[in-house]
């Protein structure tokens, strides 16, 4: 597309992506938003954590934040960081969204509708080589 996320990208003089960037495993914004989510789901106020992230981005503070606010903030703050699928699975298990319906929506030519099957797609298949090397200790996840 000619576009790339620049938050964790360095380019070489030839225009290729540099593999030398020391990217963090987890950002403080991710931790703040996870704490805010945990507080809200525990019937507490998560405004302080949510607003710490919003203040860094130059956004106005929110009061009485809801799960919808946290879901939106995680989507925009962590865009391109490969957290979205894990968030959707966590929220589906909690009954906050319907991941099957979410993935069934076609979102353009580069994002066709997909099929999510519960419980199969909550887990990844184990490599057969690892199952073989474990001498029967590892068992393949159900439906694979």
C-alpha positions in Angstrom: 0.0 0.0 0.0 3.0 2.3 0.4 2.0 3.0 4.1 3.4 1.5 7.2 2.9 2.0 10.9 5.8 4.2 12.0 5.7 3.7 15.8 7.9 0.6 15.6 9.5 0.9 12.2 12.9 2.1 11.1 13.9 2.1 7.5 17.3 1.6 5.9 18.8 4.0 3.4 17.6 1.7 0.6 14.0 1.9 1.8 13.7 -1.5 3.4 12.5 -2.1 6.9 15.4 -2.2 9.4 15.4 -5.2 11.7 17.6 -3.5 14.2 14.9 -1.8 16.2 14.6 -2.8 19.8 10.8 -2.8 20.2 9.2 -3.2 23.6 7.2 -6.3 24.5 4.5 -4.4 26.3 3.8 -0.7 26.4 2.7 1.2 29.5 -0.4 2.3 27.7 -1.3 -1.4 27.3 -0.8 -2.0 31.0 -2.9 1.1 32.0 -5.7 0.1 29.7 -5.7 -3.5 31.1 -5.8 -2.2 34.7 -8.7 0.2 33.7 -10.5 -2.8 32.1 -10.0 -4.9 35.2 -11.3 -2.2 37.5 -14.4 -1.5 35.4 -15.2 -5.2 35.1 -14.9 -5.3 39.0 -17.3 -2.4 39.3 -14.6 0.1 40.2 -13.6 3.3 38.5 -10.9 3.0 35.8 -10.9 6.7 34.9 -7.4 7.4 36.2 -5.7 4.7 34.1 -7.7 5.5 31.0 -7.0 9.2 31.3 -3.3 8.6 31.8 -3.3 7.2 28.3 -5.6 9.8 26.9 -3.5 12.7 28.4 -0.3 11.3 26.8 -2.1 11.4 23.4 -3.4 15.0 24.0 -7.0 14.0 24.4 -9.6 15.3 26.8 -10.2 13.2 30.0 -13.3 10.9 30.3 -15.4 10.5 33.4 -17.3 7.4 34.4 -15.6 5.3 31.7 -17.4 2.2 30.5 -16.2 -1.0 28.9 -17.2 0.5 25.6 -14.7 3.4 26.3 -12.0 0.9 27.1 -12.7 -1.2 24.0 -12.5 1.9 21.8 -9.3 3.2 23.5 -7.6 -0.1 23.1 -8.5 -0.3 19.5 -7.1 3.2 18.6 -4.2 3.2 21.0 -2.8 -0.2 20.2 -3.6 -0.2 16.4 -1.1 -2.3 14.5 0.4 -3.9 17.6 -1.3 -7.3 17.2 -3.3 -7.1 20.4 -6.8 -6.9 18.7 -7.5 -10.6 18.3 -6.6 -11.4 21.9 -8.8 -8.5 23.1 -11.7 -9.8 21.0 -11.3 -13.4 22.3 -11.1 -12.1 25.9 -14.2 -10.0 25.5 -16.1 -12.8 23.7 -15.4 -15.2 26.6 -16.8 -12.5 29.0 -19.9 -12.0 26.9 -19.1 -8.4 26.0 -19.0 -9.0 22.2 -19.9 -11.8 19.8 -16.6 -12.7 18.1 -18.3 -15.0 15.6 -20.5 -12.2 14.4 -17.6 -9.8 14.5 -15.4 -11.9 12.2 -18.3 -12.7 9.9 -18.4 -9.1 8.7 -16.6 -8.4 5.4 -14.5 -5.2 5.8 -13.4 -4.6 2.3 -11.3 -6.3 -0.4 -8.3 -6.9 1.9 -10.3 -8.1 4.9 -13.0 -10.6 3.9 -15.4 -12.2 6.3 -13.9 -15.0 8.3 -15.3 -18.0 10.3 -14.6 -18.2 14.0 -15.5 -21.5 15.6 -15.8 -21.8 19.4 -14.0 -23.4 21.2 -11.6 -24.5 18.4 -10.3 -21.0 17.5 -9.7 -20.0 21.1 -6.5 -22.1 20.9 -3.8 -22.8 18.3 -2.9 -26.2 17.1 0.2 -27.8 18.6 2.9 -28.7 16.1 2.9 -32.4 15.5 6.7 -32.5 15.9 6.3 -31.2 19.5 3.6 -33.7 20.3 5.8 -36.5 19.0 8.9 -35.3 20.9 6.8 -35.1 24.2 6.3 -38.9 24.2 2.6 -38.5 24.8 2.6 -35.7 27.3 1.3 -33.1 24.9 -2.1 -33.7 23.5 -3.4 -31.9 20.4 -6.0 -29.2 21.1 -9.5 -30.2 20.5 -10.8 -30.1 16.9 -7.4 -30.0 15.3 
